[in-house]
Amino acid sequence: MSSAKICCGVVGVGSLGQHHARIYASLPNVEFAGIYETNDARAAEICTKFNCRRFATIEELGAACDAVSIVVPTDRHEEVALPLLAQGCHLLIEKPICASLAEAERVLAAAQAAGVIVQVGHIEHFNPVMSFLEKQVDRPGYITTERLAPYQTRGTEVGVVLDLMIHDIGIVLALVKAPIKRIDSVGISVLSKTEDIANARIEFEGGCVANLSASRMSLKKNREIRVFQDNAYLSLDFMNQTGHLVKKSDLIAYGVKLKIGLAKAGDASSVPVHEIPIEKGEPLAIELAHFVNSVANARQPKVGAALGKSALEVAITITDQIRNAKK
């Protein structure tokens, strides 16, 4: 690994971007150059807190950096990314990669032409829960996901599918690893101009079915996934980084105990439910450290632009189905 520090910057230090700044400022192999932020008060606050510079233009920030996080509204991703790519900056673009496939394709083409890395901020791929899933899930038959959040105006430039459900789309695509056969979607808008509640049923070649639900009209936050396969059932909580696992082999053993009288029917304590020993960590810190290491070692990141584009393509299909149903 290269011993030279990677010079990093952040475009947009709002509710999420401030944490990109905080983490870059703390990483030992990073020199945190500074930020580009249009809000004067916010820029002054972040620069004081993390002892960094405010750049007057995106191009000035790009000239000073090896790598930049883009943490602005989705509909501005392309306009921010293209000048930075032209300067040879490696980028971490918050999810979704762009608001449209055409924009995503232009960003991908620019990145390829510049020979730089684009990582997409699908943060749940760096949640310790996902690390466990990737080791345990090898032939999923049925997956359910639920992602709930209270309503807030931030993020409503896109619908709930591009805002929240896209996390689970990326997770499911990574776990199933099969072409999509069919998508059926429903959704409604409540407070915003776009859908605030959505459900999608994705059927894959090979038979796996995923049922994804997302809402930004909830009174509580929730980010859960359940995976059923022929040898196990897994239930995991991305928010609290907890979960449990039931193995088919244990259920068979329980059935044997029933037959020989060592267990009573309905005695749930006899069915081994394994609490999953997840080593907790801050997903964003893990994600940014991975991005910096990918840049330092000139290797493709775990969540590259291709996966980001695939997740976007599915999300747009779901969104179009919901909106076309209203016509």
C-alpha positions in Angstrom: 0.0 0.0 0.0 1.1 3.5 -0.8 2.4 5.4 2.3 1.6 8.9 0.8 -1.5 10.5 2.2 -4.5 10.9 -0.1 -5.7 14.5 -0.4 -9.5 14.6 0.0 -12.3 17.1 -0.2 -16.1 17.3 0.1 -18.6 19.1 -2.0 -21.7 19.8 0.1 -21.5 19.6 3.9 -25.1 19.4 4.9 -26.6 16.8 7.1 -24.6 13.9 5.6 -21.7 15.8 4.0 -20.6 17.1 7.4 -19.9 13.5 8.4 -17.8 12.9 5.3 -15.7 15.9 6.4 -15.5 14.6 10.0 -14.3 11.2 8.9 -11.8 12.5 6.3 -10.4 14.8 9.0 -9.8 11.8 11.3 -8.4 9.2 8.8 -4.6 8.7 9.3 -3.8 8.2 5.6 -5.8 11.3 4.5 -4.9 15.0 4.2 -8.2 16.7 4.4 -7.9 19.7 2.0 -11.3 21.3 2.5 -14.8 21.8 1.2 -16.9 23.5 -1.4 -20.2 24.7 0.2 -22.6 27.4 -0.9 -24.0 28.2 2.5 -21.6 30.7 4.2 -22.6 29.9 7.8 -22.3 26.2 7.3 -19.0 26.5 5.5 -17.5 28.6 8.3 -18.8 26.1 10.9 -17.2 23.1 9.2 -13.9 24.8 8.4 -13.6 25.9 12.0 -14.5 22.5 13.4 -12.2 20.5 11.2 -9.5 23.1 10.5 -9.9 23.0 6.7 -10.2 25.4 3.8 -13.3 26.6 2.0 -12.7 26.6 -1.8 -14.3 29.3 -3.9 -15.1 26.9 -6.8 -15.5 23.2 -7.4 -12.6 23.4 -9.8 -10.3 24.9 -7.2 -11.2 22.1 -4.8 -10.6 19.6 -7.5 -7.2 21.0 -8.3 -6.1 20.6 -4.7 -7.5 17.0 -4.2 -6.8 13.4 -5.3 -10.3 12.3 -4.2 -13.6 14.1 -3.5 -16.9 13.1 -2.0 -20.0 14.5 -3.7 -22.7 15.0 -1.2 -25.2 17.3 -2.9 -28.9 16.6 -4.0 -29.1 13.8 -6.6 -30.2 16.1 -9.4 -26.9 18.0 -9.1 -24.6 14.9 -9.1 -23.7 15.1 -12.8 -23.0 18.8 -12.9 -20.6 18.5 -9.9 -19.0 15.3 -11.0 -18.1 16.1 -14.6 -15.6 19.0 -13.9 -14.0 17.0 -11.1 -13.6 14.0 -13.4 -12.1 16.2 -16.1 -9.4 17.2 -13.5 -8.6 13.6 -12.8 -10.2 13.4 -9.3 -11.4 10.1 -8.0 -15.0 10.4 -6.7 -17.3 9.0 -4.1 -20.7 10.0 -5.3 -23.5 9.6 -2.7 -26.3 7.2 -3.8 -28.0 7.2 -6.2 -25.2 7.8 -8.6 -27.4 10.2 -10.6 -31.1 11.1 -11.2 -31.3 9.4 -14.6 -29.5 6.7 -16.5 -28.4 9.2 -19.2 -26.7 11.3 -16.5 -25.1 8.1 -15.0 -23.8 7.0 -18.4 -22.1 10.4 -19.0 -20.5 10.3 -15.6 -19.3 6.7 -16.2 -17.9 7.6 -19.6 -16.1 10.6 -18.2 -14.6 8.5 -15.4 -13.4 5.9 -17.9 -11.9 8.5 -20.1 -10.0 10.0 -17.1 -9.0 6.6 -15.8 -10.3 7.3 -12.3 -12.3 5.5 -9.7 -15.9 6.2 -9.0 -17.4 4.7 -5.9 -21.1 5.1 -5.2 -22.3 5.7 -1.7 -24.4 2.6 -1.1 -23.4 2.7 2.6 -25.2 -0.5 3.7 -22.7 -2.5 1.7 -20.2 -1.4 4.4 -22.5 -2.2 7.3 -21.1 -5.1 9.3 -24.5 -6.7 8.8 -23.8 -6.9 5.0 -20.5 -8.6 5.7 -22.3 -11.4 7.5 -24.9 -11.7 4.8 -22.3 -12.0 2.1 -20.7 -15.0 4.0 -24.0 -16.8 4.8 -26.3 -16.2 1.8 -25.4 -18.4 -1.2 -28.7 -19.6 -2.6 -31.5 -17.2 -1.5 -35.1 -18.2 -2.3 -37.1 -15.4 -0.8 -36.0 -12.0 0.6 -38.0 -9.3 2.3 -36.7 -5.8 3.2 -38.3 -3.0 5.0 -36.9 0.5 5.2 -38.9 3.2 7.1 -38.1 6.8 8.0 -39.9 9.8 9.2 -40.8 12.5 6.7 -38.3 15.3 6.1 -37.9 17.7 3.2 -34.3 16.7 2.5 -34.1 14.2 -0.3 -37.5 14.9 -1.7 -36.0 16.0 -5.0 -36.4 12.3 -5.8 -39.1 9.8 -4.7 -38.8 7.2 -1.9 -37.5 4.6 -4.3 -34.4 6.6 -5.3 -34.1 8.1 -1.7 -34.5 5.0 0.4 -35.4 1.8 -1.4 -32.3 2.0 -3.6 -30.2 0.9 -0.6 -32.1 -2.4 -0.5 -32.1 -2.8 -4.3 -28.3 -2.7 -4.2 -28.2 -5.2 -1.3 -30.5 -7.6 -3.1 -28.7 -7.4 -6.4 -25.4 -8.1 -4.6 -26.9 -11.1 -2.8 -28.9 -12.8 -5.5 -26.4 -12.3 -8.4 -28.9 -13.3 -11.1 -30.7 -11.5 -14.0 -34.0 -9.9 -13.2 -37.0 -11.6 -14.8 -39.9 -9.4 -13.7 -40.6 -6.3 -11.6 -44.1 -5.3 -10.2 -44.4 -2.1 -8.2 -46.9 0.0 -6.4 -46.6 3.4 -4.6 -48.3 6.5 -3.6 -47.4 10.1 -2.8 -48.6 11.7 0.4 -46.8 14.9 1.2 -44.3 15.3 -1.7 -44.7 15.5 -5.5 -43.1 12.0 -5.8 -43.9 8.7 -4.2 -43.5 8.6 -0.4 -44.4 4.9 0.1 -43.5 2.1 -2.3 -43.4 -1.7 -2.7 -41.6 -3.7 -5.3 -41.7 -7.4 -6.1 -38.6 -8.5 -8.0 -38.5 -11.9 -9.5 -35.1 -13.2 -10.6 -34.0 -15.8 -13.1 -33.5 -19.0 -11.1 -36.6 -18.4 -9.0 -35.6 -16.1 -6.1 -38.2 -13.4 -5.3 -37.5 -10.2 -3.3 -40.2 -8.1 -1.8 -39.0 -4.6 -1.0 -41.0 -2.0 1.0 -39.9 1.6 1.7 -41.7 4.5 3.4 -40.7 8.0 4.4 -44.0 8.5 6.2 -43.2 6.5 9.2 -43.1 7.5 12.9 -40.1 5.3 13.4 -36.9 4.4 11.6 -36.4 0.8 10.6 -34.0 -1.0 8.3 -34.5 -4.8 8.3 -33.9 -7.7 5.9 -35.1 -11.4 6.1 -33.5 -14.0 3.9 -34.9 -17.5 3.4 -32.9 -20.2 1.7 -33.1 -24.0 1.7 -30.7 -24.4 4.6 -31.4 -21.4 6.8 -33.5 -18.4 7.8 -31.8 -15.1 8.6 -33.3 -11.9 10.1 -31.0 -8.9 10.4 -31.4 -5.3 11.5 -29.1 -2.9 9.6 -29.8 0.0 12.0 -29.0 -1.7 15.2 -26.5 -4.2 13.7 -28.1 -7.2 15.3 -29.8 -10.3 14.0 -30.5 -14.0 14.4 -30.0 -17.2 12.3 -32.0 -20.4 12.3 -30.3 -23.4 10.6 -32.1 -26.2 8.9 -29.7 -28.7 10.5 -30.7 -27.5 13.9 -34.4 -27.8 13.1 -33.8 -31.4 12.0 -32.0 -32.1 15.3 -35.0 -30.6 17.1 -37.4 -32.9 15.2 -35.3 -35.9 16.3 -35.5 -34.7 19.9 -39.3 -34.5 19.6 -39.5 -38.1 18.3 -37.4 -39.5 21.2 -39.1 -37.4 23.8 -36.3 -35.0 24.7 -38.3 -32.0 23.6 -41.9 -30.9 23.8 -43.9 -29.7 20.8 -44.2 -25.9 21.0 -41.2 -25.5 23.2 -39.5 -22.7 21.4 -36.5 -22.8 23.7 -35.6 -26.1 22.2 -35.2 -24.6 18.7 -31.7 -23.2 18.4 -31.9 -19.5 17.4 -28.3 -18.2 16.9 -27.8 -14.6 17.9 -25.4 -13.2 15.2 -22.1 -11.9 16.7 -21.8 -8.8 14.6 -18.8 -6.6 15.3 -20.4 -3.2 15.2 -18.8 -0.3 13.3 -19.8 3.0 11.7 -20.7 2.1 8.1 -19.7 5.6 6.7 -16.3 5.4 8.3 -15.7 1.9 6.9 -17.0 3.1 3.5 -14.7 6.1 3.3 -11.7 4.2 4.5 -12.4 1.6 1.8 -12.7 4.4 -0.8 -9.4 6.0 0.3 -7.6 2.6 0.2 -9.0 1.9 -3.2 -7.6 5.2 -4.5 -4.2 4.5 -2.8 -3.9 1.1 -4.2 -5.5 1.9 -7.6 -8.1 -0.9 -7.3 -11.8 -1.0 -8.1 -14.0 -0.4 -5.0 -16.5 -2.8 -3.6 -19.4 -0.6 -4.9 -18.2 0.7 -8.2 -20.1 2.8 -10.8 -21.4 -0.4 -12.5 -23.3 -1.6 -9.5 -24.4 1.9 -8.8 -25.8 2.1 -12.3 -27.5 -1.3 -12.1 -29.3 -0.3 -8.8 -30.3 3.0 -10.5 -31.7 1.2 -13.5 -33.9 -1.0 -11.3 -35.0 2.0 -9.1 -36.0 3.9 -12.2 -38.0 0.9 -13.6 -39.9 0.8 -10.2 -40.4 4.5 -10.2 -41.7 4.5 -13.8 -44.1 1.7 -13.0 -45.5 3.6 -10.1 -45.9 6.8 -12.0 -47.3 5.2 -15.2 -50.0 3.5 -13.0 -51.4 6.9 -12.1 -51.8 8.0 -15.7 
